[in-house]
Amino acid sequence: MPATPARPTPSEINEKLGKRLQLARKALGLTQTQVGNALGISFQQIGKYESGTNTMSVPIFLAMCRAVNVKPSVLLDEYSRL
């Protein structure tokens, strides 16, 4: 019987989603300030989301995905099998 992979911790999920959003933002040439302005939050908060320090609410996650032009399903796909 194959071993069941360990479930990622919330902290690990925050970090992975944040890094993926950061890569998408940088690929578009956007700054944290630009994304923060689009969402009505500070660039510092964007940094905390991208580093995984803070957990994004679902509305913020969706808004960040829109701001960096990435489908939420692409970021969440690996977690759909847990």
N, CA, C and O atoms as a GROMACS GRO file, in nm:
protein
  328
    1MET      N    1   0.086  -0.118   0.000
    1MET     CA    2   0.000   0.000   0.000
    1MET      C    3   0.090   0.124   0.000
    1MET      O    4   0.179   0.136   0.084
    2PRO      N    5   0.068   0.218  -0.094
    2PRO     CA    6   0.152   0.338  -0.099
    2PRO      C    7   0.130   0.426   0.023
    2PRO      O    8   0.020   0.435   0.078
    3ALA      N    9   0.238   0.491   0.063
    3ALA     CA   10   0.229   0.581   0.178
    3ALA      C   11   0.146   0.703   0.142
    3ALA      O   12   0.156   0.756   0.031
    4THR      N   13   0.063   0.747   0.235
    4THR     CA   14  -0.017   0.867   0.217
    4THR      C   15   0.071   0.988   0.246
    4THR      O   16   0.133   0.996   0.352
    5PRO      N   17   0.077   1.083   0.152
    5PRO     CA   18   0.159   1.201   0.178
    5PRO      C   19   0.104   1.280   0.297
    5PRO      O   20  -0.017   1.287   0.318
    6ALA      N   21   0.195   1.338   0.372
    6ALA     CA   22   0.155   1.419   0.487
    6ALA      C   23   0.077   1.541   0.438
    6ALA      O   24   0.111   1.602   0.337
    7ARG      N   25  -0.027   1.575   0.512
    7ARG     CA   26  -0.104   1.695   0.478
    7ARG      C   27  -0.021   1.819   0.511
    7ARG      O   28   0.042   1.826   0.617
    8PRO      N   29  -0.022   1.915   0.420
    8PRO     CA   30   0.054   2.038   0.450
    8PRO      C   31  -0.013   2.116   0.563
    8PRO      O   32  -0.135   2.113   0.579
    9THR      N   33   0.068   2.183   0.639
    9THR     CA   34   0.016   2.266   0.747
    9THR      C   35  -0.039   2.396   0.688
    9THR      O   36  -0.003   2.433   0.576
   10PRO      N   37  -0.126   2.465   0.761
   10PRO     CA   38  -0.174   2.595   0.711
   10PRO      C   39  -0.059   2.690   0.678
   10PRO      O   40  -0.066   2.764   0.580
   11SER      N   41   0.044   2.687   0.759
   11SER     CA   42   0.159   2.774   0.735
   11SER      C   43   0.227   2.740   0.602
   11SER      O   44   0.266   2.830   0.528
   12GLU      N   45   0.240   2.611   0.574
   12GLU     CA   46   0.301   2.569   0.447
   12GLU      C   47   0.215   2.611   0.328
   12GLU      O   48   0.267   2.653   0.225
   13ILE      N   49   0.085   2.599   0.343
   13ILE     CA   50  -0.007   2.641   0.236
   13ILE      C   51   0.004   2.792   0.215
   13ILE      O   52   0.013   2.837   0.101
   14ASN      N   53   0.004   2.869   0.323
   14ASN     CA   54   0.018   3.015   0.312
   14ASN      C   55   0.145   3.052   0.237
   14ASN      O   56   0.143   3.138   0.149
   15GLU      N   57   0.256   2.988   0.273
   15GLU     CA   58   0.384   3.019   0.211
   15GLU      C   59   0.383   2.984   0.062
   15GLU      O   60   0.430   3.063  -0.020
   16LYS      N   61   0.330   2.868   0.027
   16LYS     CA   62   0.330   2.825  -0.112
   16LYS      C   63   0.240   2.914  -0.198
   16LYS      O   64   0.279   2.956  -0.307
   17LEU      N   65   0.120   2.943  -0.149
   17LEU     CA   66   0.030   3.031  -0.224
   17LEU      C   67   0.090   3.170  -0.238
   17LEU      O   68   0.083   3.231  -0.345
   18GLY      N   69   0.149   3.221  -0.130
   18GLY     CA   70   0.210   3.353  -0.133
   18GLY      C   71   0.323   3.362  -0.234
   18GLY      O   72   0.332   3.459  -0.309
   19LYS      N   73   0.409   3.259  -0.237
   19LYS     CA   74   0.520   3.259  -0.332
   19LYS      C   75   0.470   3.253  -0.476
   19LYS      O   76   0.525   3.318  -0.564
   20ARG      N   77   0.366   3.175  -0.501
   20ARG     CA   78   0.311   3.166  -0.636
   20ARG      C   79   0.250   3.299  -0.680
   20ARG      O   80   0.265   3.340  -0.795
   21LEU      N   81   0.180   3.365  -0.588
   21LEU     CA   82   0.125   3.496  -0.620
   21LEU      C   83   0.237   3.597  -0.644
   21LEU      O   84   0.226   3.682  -0.733
   22GLN      N   85   0.342   3.588  -0.566
   22GLN     CA   86   0.456   3.678  -0.583
   22GLN      C   87   0.520   3.658  -0.721
   22GLN      O   88   0.552   3.755  -0.789
   23LEU      N   89   0.539   3.533  -0.761
   23LEU     CA   90   0.596   3.505  -0.893
   23LEU      C   91   0.509   3.562  -1.005
   23LEU      O   92   0.559   3.619  -1.101
   24ALA      N   93   0.378   3.545  -0.991
   24ALA     CA   94   0.286   3.598  -1.092
   24ALA      C   95   0.292   3.750  -1.096
   24ALA      O   96   0.292   3.810  -1.204
   25ARG      N   97   0.297   3.813  -0.978
   25ARG     CA   98   0.306   3.960  -0.972
   25ARG      C   99   0.433   4.009  -1.040
   25ARG      O  100   0.429   4.102  -1.120
   26LYS      N  101   0.545   3.946  -1.008
   26LYS     CA  102   0.672   3.988  -1.066
   26LYS      C  103   0.677   3.964  -1.217
   26LYS      O  104   0.736   4.042  -1.291
   27ALA      N  105   0.614   3.855  -1.262
   27ALA     CA  106   0.610   3.825  -1.405
   27ALA      C  107   0.538   3.935  -1.483
   27ALA      O  108   0.568   3.961  -1.600
   28LEU      N  109   0.442   3.998  -1.417
   28LEU     CA  110   0.370   4.109  -1.480
   28LEU      C  111   0.440   4.243  -1.462
   28LEU      O  112   0.398   4.344  -1.517
   29GLY      N  113   0.548   4.244  -1.384
   29GLY     CA  114   0.621   4.368  -1.360
   29GLY      C  115   0.551   4.461  -1.263
   29GLY      O  116   0.574   4.582  -1.265
   30LEU      N  117   0.466   4.404  -1.177
   30LEU     CA  118   0.393   4.485  -1.079
   30LEU      C  119   0.468   4.489  -0.947
   30LEU      O  120   0.534   4.393  -0.909
   31THR      N  121   0.456   4.601  -0.878
   31THR     CA  122   0.514   4.613  -0.744
   31THR      C  123   0.409   4.576  -0.639
   31THR      O  124   0.290   4.568  -0.668
   32GLN      N  125   0.456   4.552  -0.519
   32GLN     CA  126   0.364   4.527  -0.408
   32GLN      C  127   0.274   4.649  -0.387
   32GLN      O  128   0.157   4.634  -0.352
   33THR      N  129   0.327   4.766  -0.407
   33THR     CA  130   0.248   4.889  -0.391
   33THR      C  131   0.135   4.893  -0.493
   33THR      O  132   0.022   4.929  -0.459
   34GLN      N  133   0.164   4.858  -0.617
   34GLN     CA  134   0.060   4.860  -0.720
   34GLN      C  135  -0.052   4.760  -0.689
   34GLN      O  136  -0.170   4.791  -0.703
   35VAL      N  137  -0.014   4.641  -0.648
   35VAL     CA  138  -0.115   4.541  -0.614
   35VAL      C  139  -0.191   4.584  -0.489
   35VAL      O  140  -0.314   4.571  -0.483
   36GLY      N  141  -0.121   4.636  -0.391
   36GLY     CA  142  -0.187   4.685  -0.270
   36GLY      C  143  -0.286   4.795  -0.300
   36GLY      O  144  -0.397   4.795  -0.246
   37ASN      N  145  -0.248   4.889  -0.386
   37ASN     CA  146  -0.339   4.997  -0.424
   37ASN      C  147  -0.463   4.942  -0.494
   37ASN      O  148  -0.574   4.990  -0.470
   38ALA      N  149  -0.445   4.842  -0.580
   38ALA     CA  150  -0.559   4.783  -0.650
   38ALA      C  151  -0.655   4.714  -0.553
   38ALA      O  152  -0.775   4.708  -0.578
   39LEU      N  153  -0.601   4.662  -0.442
   39LEU     CA  154  -0.684   4.591  -0.345
   39LEU      C  155  -0.727   4.679  -0.228
   39LEU      O  156  -0.810   4.638  -0.147
   40GLY      N  157  -0.672   4.799  -0.220
   40GLY     CA  158  -0.705   4.889  -0.109
   40GLY      C  159  -0.637   4.850   0.021
   40GLY      O  160  -0.690   4.877   0.129
   41ILE      N  161  -0.519   4.787   0.010
   41ILE     CA  162  -0.442   4.751   0.129
   41ILE      C  163  -0.298   4.795   0.110
   41ILE      O  164  -0.258   4.830  -0.002
   42SER      N  165  -0.219   4.793   0.215
   42SER     CA  166  -0.082   4.843   0.208
   42SER      C  167   0.011   4.744   0.140
   42SER      O  168  -0.016   4.624   0.133
   43PHE      N  169   0.123   4.797   0.089
   43PHE     CA  170   0.223   4.710   0.030
   43PHE      C  171   0.283   4.617   0.135
   43PHE      O  172   0.324   4.506   0.105
   44GLN      N  173   0.287   4.664   0.261
   44GLN     CA  174   0.338   4.580   0.369
   44GLN      C  175   0.252   4.455   0.386
   44GLN      O  176   0.302   4.345   0.409
   45GLN      N  177   0.120   4.474   0.374
   45GLN     CA  178   0.029   4.360   0.388
   45GLN      C  179   0.047   4.263   0.272
   45GLN      O  180   0.041   4.142   0.292
   46ILE      N  181   0.068   4.316   0.152
   46ILE     CA  182   0.096   4.229   0.036
   46ILE      C  183   0.220   4.146   0.065
   46ILE      O  184   0.222   4.026   0.037
   47GLY      N  185   0.322   4.208   0.119
   47GLY     CA  186   0.445   4.136   0.153
   47GLY      C  187   0.421   4.026   0.254
   47GLY      O  188   0.480   3.918   0.244
   48LYS      N  189   0.336   4.052   0.352
   48LYS     CA  190   0.305   3.950   0.453
   48LYS      C  191   0.229   3.833   0.392
   48LYS      O  192   0.250   3.718   0.430
   49TYR      N  193   0.140   3.863   0.297
   49TYR     CA  194   0.069   3.755   0.228
   49TYR      C  195   0.166   3.674   0.143
   49TYR      O  196   0.162   3.551   0.142
   50GLU      N  197   0.252   3.743   0.070
   50GLU     CA  198   0.346   3.675  -0.019
   50GLU      C  199   0.447   3.590   0.057
   50GLU      O  200   0.491   3.486   0.007
   51SER      N  201   0.484   3.631   0.176
   51SER     CA  202   0.581   3.554   0.254
   51SER      C  203   0.514   3.442   0.334
   51SER      O  204   0.582   3.355   0.387
   52GLY      N  205   0.381   3.444   0.341
   52GLY     CA  206   0.310   3.344   0.417
   52GLY      C  207   0.296   3.378   0.564
   52GLY      O  208   0.246   3.297   0.642
   53THR      N  209   0.340   3.497   0.603
   53THR     CA  210   0.331   3.540   0.742
   53THR      C  211   0.186   3.556   0.784
   53THR      O  212   0.148   3.515   0.894
   54ASN      N  213   0.105   3.613   0.697
   54ASN     CA  214  -0.038   3.632   0.725
   54ASN      C  215  -0.121   3.545   0.632
   54ASN      O  216  -0.083   3.520   0.518
   55THR      N  217  -0.235   3.500   0.682
   55THR     CA  218  -0.327   3.421   0.603
   55THR      C  219  -0.424   3.513   0.529
   55THR      O  220  -0.481   3.605   0.588
   56MET      N  221  -0.440   3.486   0.399
   56MET     CA  222  -0.534   3.565   0.319
   56MET      C  223  -0.676   3.513   0.341
   56MET      O  224  -0.698   3.392   0.350
   57SER      N  225  -0.770   3.604   0.349
   57SER     CA  226  -0.911   3.563   0.347
   57SER      C  227  -0.942   3.521   0.204
   57SER      O  228  -0.867   3.552   0.111
   58VAL      N  229  -1.051   3.452   0.186
   58VAL     CA  230  -1.090   3.410   0.051
   58VAL      C  231  -1.111   3.531  -0.040
   58VAL      O  232  -1.061   3.530  -0.153
   59PRO      N  233  -1.182   3.637   0.004
   59PRO     CA  234  -1.198   3.753  -0.085
   59PRO      C  235  -1.064   3.818  -0.123
   59PRO      O  236  -1.047   3.859  -0.238
   60ILE      N  237  -0.972   3.826  -0.031
   60ILE     CA  238  -0.840   3.884  -0.062
   60ILE      C  239  -0.765   3.793  -0.159
   60ILE      O  240  -0.704   3.841  -0.254
   61PHE      N  241  -0.769   3.662  -0.134
   61PHE     CA  242  -0.704   3.567  -0.224
   61PHE      C  243  -0.757   3.583  -0.367
   61PHE      O  244  -0.680   3.589  -0.462
   62LEU      N  245  -0.889   3.589  -0.381
   62LEU     CA  246  -0.949   3.604  -0.514
   62LEU      C  247  -0.911   3.737  -0.578
   62LEU      O  248  -0.883   3.743  -0.698
   63ALA      N  249  -0.910   3.843  -0.498
   63ALA     CA  250  -0.871   3.975  -0.551
   63ALA      C  251  -0.725   3.976  -0.594
   63ALA      O  252  -0.691   4.034  -0.697
   64MET      N  253  -0.639   3.912  -0.517
   64MET     CA  254  -0.498   3.905  -0.554
   64MET      C  255  -0.481   3.825  -0.683
   64MET      O  256  -0.401   3.862  -0.769
   65CYS      N  257  -0.554   3.716  -0.696
   65CYS     CA  258  -0.548   3.637  -0.820
   65CYS      C  259  -0.588   3.722  -0.940
   65CYS      O  260  -0.523   3.717  -1.044
   66ARG      N  261  -0.695   3.800  -0.925
   66ARG     CA  262  -0.738   3.889  -1.034
   66ARG      C  263  -0.631   3.992  -1.065
   66ARG      O  264  -0.603   4.021  -1.181
   67ALA      N  265  -0.570   4.048  -0.960
   67ALA     CA  266  -0.471   4.154  -0.978
   67ALA      C  267  -0.348   4.105  -1.052
   67ALA      O  268  -0.284   4.181  -1.125
   68VAL      N  269  -0.313   3.978  -1.034
   68VAL     CA  270  -0.193   3.925  -1.100
   68VAL      C  271  -0.228   3.830  -1.215
   68VAL      O  272  -0.142   3.759  -1.268
   69ASN      N  273  -0.357   3.830  -1.252
   69ASN     CA  274  -0.403   3.758  -1.370
   69ASN      C  275  -0.373   3.607  -1.365
   69ASN      O  276  -0.320   3.550  -1.460
   70VAL      N  277  -0.408   3.545  -1.254
   70VAL     CA  278  -0.391   3.400  -1.241
   70VAL      C  279  -0.521   3.340  -1.187
   70VAL      O  280  -0.584   3.397  -1.098
   71LYS      N  281  -0.560   3.226  -1.242
   71LYS     CA  282  -0.683   3.161  -1.197
   71LYS      C  283  -0.660   3.096  -1.061
   71LYS      O  284  -0.561   3.025  -1.042
   72PRO      N  285  -0.750   3.119  -0.966
   72PRO     CA  286  -0.735   3.056  -0.834
   72PRO      C  287  -0.722   2.904  -0.844
   72PRO      O  288  -0.648   2.844  -0.767
   73SER      N  289  -0.794   2.843  -0.937
   73SER     CA  290  -0.789   2.697  -0.950
   73SER      C  291  -0.648   2.648  -0.982
   73SER      O  292  -0.610   2.538  -0.941
   74VAL      N  293  -0.570   2.727  -1.054
   74VAL     CA  294  -0.434   2.689  -1.085
   74VAL      C  295  -0.350   2.681  -0.957
   74VAL      O  296  -0.270   2.590  -0.940
   75LEU      N  297  -0.370   2.777  -0.869
   75LEU     CA  298  -0.295   2.778  -0.744
   75LEU      C  299  -0.342   2.673  -0.645
   75LEU      O  300  -0.263   2.624  -0.563
   76LEU      N  301  -0.468   2.639  -0.651
   76LEU     CA  302  -0.526   2.547  -0.552
   76LEU      C  303  -0.531   2.403  -0.599
   76LEU      O  304  -0.566   2.314  -0.520
   77ASP      N  305  -0.497   2.376  -0.724
   77ASP     CA  306  -0.514   2.243  -0.781
   77ASP      C  307  -0.449   2.132  -0.698
   77ASP      O  308  -0.511   2.029  -0.675
   78GLU      N  309  -0.327   2.153  -0.653
   78GLU     CA  310  -0.258   2.046  -0.580
   78GLU      C  311  -0.327   2.014  -0.447
   78GLU      O  312  -0.311   1.904  -0.394
   79TYR      N  313  -0.404   2.107  -0.394
   79TYR     CA  314  -0.470   2.084  -0.266
   79TYR      C  315  -0.606   2.016  -0.284
   79TYR      O  316  -0.666   1.974  -0.185
   80SER      N  317  -0.654   2.005  -0.406
   80SER     CA  318  -0.785   1.943  -0.428
   80SER      C  319  -0.780   1.793  -0.408
   80SER      O  320  -0.885   1.729  -0.396
   81ARG      N  321  -0.662   1.737  -0.404
   81ARG     CA  322  -0.648   1.592  -0.389
   81ARG      C  323  -0.618   1.550  -0.246
   81ARG      O  324  -0.592   1.432  -0.221
   82LEU      N  325  -0.620   1.641  -0.152
   82LEU     CA  326  -0.589   1.608  -0.012
   82LEU      C  327  -0.708   1.545   0.058
   82LEU      O  328  -0.699   1.511   0.176
   0.00000   0.00000   0.00000
